[in-house]
């Protein structure tokens, strides 16, 4: 029996449901899912194994025009994803009725990498509209499958999986069969806290925040975690903390509950807030927070 194995990079604009797609394909919540755009900052790998295949999915930041250094590093991840994939899944949705989304559409088409177009959120459309959108993407990527799905409702994901497997090369597994992701537990602890901030704060606040896990101590029955919420300006610290600490307590409590579900054990979580002025534009801070920069 032949074995298929490959890297499948998930690309698309913000707000098309890329992270929901990633989680649905992997069967675990690895990527932040919120109603806000630009929630994914790092490439996150999710590994799916079958008897005769291994798919290494990679969720990348949404495609955008950078406004500061942090976003430049996010777009570096997108550019790398255009060179190191065996297959690209380009995620669009029923609200994107044009395939002319700028330079990245052209780059994808010129990359020489096989592409599967996925039209997400089909539960928000009707058959007539959907057929028009499918035709637009068929014209933009002739020869590539165009698959309507609903990641939220697991609709057509079996068809998408079969299409992915049909395009993967034969090869041995890249990772052990019991490995789920390339990220460590500290990363997921920080992302769970950041998800709560995206959920409860408005405007610029969620995009001005970075989470640092200062300590992560694993004991037999409990994980003891100390986290720092870095903000870019003094005025943001009070907003994060809230009146008499109410907002910070809410974030910490919900994050702890989600961590206990994710790690499947008790969690003791301490959360603090620190001003790290203009960290999004400082190379040393970006490096400290794990963002890779191309010079």
C-alpha positions, -999 to 999 in steps of 0.1 A, spaced: 0 0 0 14 34 -10 17 61 17 10 98 10 25 126 30 28 164 24 26 199 37 -8 217 30 -7 254 36 -39 273 43 -41 308 28 -68 334 25 -78 369 35 -88 377 70 -124 369 81 -130 340 57 -129 314 85 -93 300 79 -88 291 115 -122 274 118 -112 255 87 -79 244 102 -95 232 134 -122 213 115 -97 196 93 -74 187 123 -103 178 146 -88 198 175 -89 235 184 -54 247 175 -61 281 160 -79 311 176 -114 315 163 -132 349 168 -153 373 148 -123 397 145 -99 397 116 -61 391 119 -64 367 148 -37 344 135 -2 358 140 20 327 137 21 297 114 5 268 133 8 233 121 -18 206 127 -9 170 118 -35 145 107 -26 108 103 -44 79 86 -32 44 79 -18 54 45 -13 92 48 0 121 69 -12 156 62 6 185 78 -17 215 77 -3 249 83 -26 279 92 -10 312 82 -19 348 90 -46 363 68 -33 382 38 -31 420 45 -11 451 37 13 456 66 10 487 87 38 480 112 67 455 118 45 429 135 23 426 104 54 425 82 66 394 100 31 379 96 33 384 59 67 368 58 49 337 70 25 340 41 54 344 16 72 313 30 39 294 27 40 301 -10 73 283 -14 74 253 10 40 237 3 31 205 -15 -5 218 -18 -21 252 -11 -57 254 2 -69 289 -7 -99 297 15 -125 322 4 -161 326 13 -195 335 -1 -190 372 6 -159 374 -16 -174 375 -50 -142 385 -69 -111 364 -74 -91 396 -81 -76 400 -46 -43 415 -56 -7 403 -58 -11 371 -36 -37 356 -60 -12 361 -88 16 347 -67 -4 316 -58 -13 311 -95 24 315 -105 39 294 -77 35 261 -96 21 245 -64 -12 226 -68 -42 246 -54 -76 236 -40 -100 265 -38 -123 262 -8 -155 284 -6 -164 285 30 -196 296 48 -219 281 21 -247 279 47 -249 317 43 -257 316 6 -281 301 -19 -276 277 -48 -278 304 -75 -253 327 -58 -230 298 -50 -229 286 -86 -218 321 -97 -190 323 -71 -178 288 -80 -176 298 -117 -155 329 -108 -130 308 -90 -129 282 -117 -120 310 -141 -93 323 -118 -77 289 -112 -86 267 -142 -79 230 -135 -80 234 -97 -109 219 -77 -133 245 -63 -151 230 -33 -180 247 -14 -179 238 24 -190 249 58 -162 244 82 -185 254 111 -211 227 102 -186 201 88 -203 202 54 -183 187 25 -151 183 45 -150 146 35 -150 157 -2 -123 183 6 -101 156 23 -104 133 -7 -94 161 -30 -64 169 -8 -53 132 -7 -56 130 -45 -30 158 -49 -5 148 -22 28 131 -32 37 97 -21 62 97 8 69 87 44 55 106 74 74 137 84 64 135 121 56 107 146 21 93 142 10 105 176 22 141 172 -7 166 168 12 199 162 47 216 160 38 240 188 46 236 225 21 239 254 33 274 263 22 286 229 -13 273 233 -15 288 268 -7 322 254 -31 318 225 -60 309 248 -54 341 268 -51 362 236 -84 347 223 -102 360 254 -87 395 248 -100 394 212 -134 384 226 -138 410 252 -119 441 241 -127 464 212 -110 486 186 -72 486 187 -67 469 221 -66 432 209 -41 441 182 -19 460 206 -15 430 230 10 402 231 10 374 257 43 361 273 43 329 293 69 337 320 67 303 336 50 270 329 54 243 356 39 209 349 31 189 380 13 155 381 -22 169 386 -18 206 378 -1 231 355 11 263 372 12 291 346 23 327 350 15 350 321 22 386 312 -1 406 290 21 432 272 3 463 259 18 490 236 7 521 256 1 532 292 -35 540 285 -42 504 274 -31 489 308 -61 503 327 -85 492 300 -71 456 301 -74 455 339 -108 471 341 -127 486 371 -112 471 403 -96 444 381 -129 430 368 -119 426 332 -86 410 339 -103 386 363 -128 376 336 -101 370 311 -81 349 335 -110 328 347 -122 320 312 -87 313 300 -81 290 329 -112 270 321 -102 266 284 -67 256 294 -81 229 317 -101 216 287 -71 218 264 -45 203 287 -70 179 303 -58 187 339 -62 214 365 -45 248 359 -34 275 383 -31 307 363 -16 341 373 -20 370 348 -3 404 350 -3 434 327 29 452 316 35 482 293 60 475 266 59 506 246 54 503 208 64 466 209 49 459 175 76 480 158 106 469 178 127 441 163 141 430 196 106 427 212 93 409 181 122 384 183 115 379 221 79 370 213 89 345 187 82 364 154 106 355 127 119 384 107 134 384 72 161 410 69 
